[in-house]
Amino acid sequence: MSKVSDSPASPEARFQAALAEGRFEVQWCTACARAFFFPRTHCPHCHGADHEWRTSTGVGTLYSHSEIPATSKTPGRNVILVDMDDGFRMMSTLLDAGSADLQIGLRVRASVERLTDQARVVFRRMAT
């Protein structure tokens, strides 16, 4: 865990730096003890400005999904909303999944995918 005052970087820059090192970290409010995502300067629950960064459990449940069809320039892909066990909802994609695999309530696990110039959080189905 690290206090927000440990780094002068913006919350988004701090989040991206952790991803670049392979860590999925989220902010936890020290006033109301709730996690929040996306990175921001104040807690969306109690509006407190004091928070710390913690490693996410990376586990969640598929809340919603949508398919974006392929075009002549881009491949098709899915967009998912995941209710994280940490207490927040986030948007991402489920890798190696067809539309039949996208079932509401599916348990998923996050991982950090490193791209050439940036990293992102993606999901995979959890083993049953």
C-alpha positions, 0 to 999 in steps of 0.5 A, spaced: 500 500 500 502 507 498 499 513 500 497 518 495 501 523 498 507 518 496 507 520 489 505 527 485 503 524 479 496 524 477 491 518 479 491 516 472 499 516 471 499 512 478 495 507 475 498 506 469 505 506 472 503 500 476 500 497 470 506 498 466 510 494 472 504 488 471 500 490 478 493 492 478 492 497 483 486 501 485 484 506 490 481 505 497 478 511 501 481 512 508 475 515 510 470 510 508 474 504 507 471 503 500 475 501 493 473 506 487 475 505 480 477 509 475 483 513 478 481 520 481 483 525 486 476 524 491 472 518 493 466 518 489 462 515 495 464 520 501 468 525 497 474 524 501 481 526 498 485 521 502 486 514 499 491 509 498 493 504 493 492 497 494 493 491 489 486 489 487 483 481 488 482 481 480 476 477 481 469 479 479 463 477 476 460 479 469 455 484 470 453 486 462 456 485 455 456 487 448 459 485 442 462 490 437 462 487 430 468 486 426 469 491 420 474 491 414 479 495 418 478 492 425 477 485 428 470 484 432 471 484 440 467 484 446 466 489 451 464 487 458 462 490 465 465 487 471 462 487 478 469 486 482 469 483 489 473 489 491 466 493 491 467 497 484 465 496 477 469 496 471 469 496 463 474 491 459 474 485 455 474 478 456 479 475 452 479 468 448 471 468 449 466 467 443 459 470 444 456 464 447 461 464 453 459 471 455 454 469 460 451 474 466 454 471 472 460 468 469 466 469 474 472 472 471 479 474 473 483 480 471 490 480 468 495 486 466 496 485 458 502 489 456 501 492 449 507 496 446 506 503 448 501 501 454 498 496 459 491 495 460 487 490 465 483 484 461 479 478 463 479 471 462 474 466 465 475 463 471 476 455 472 470 452 474 
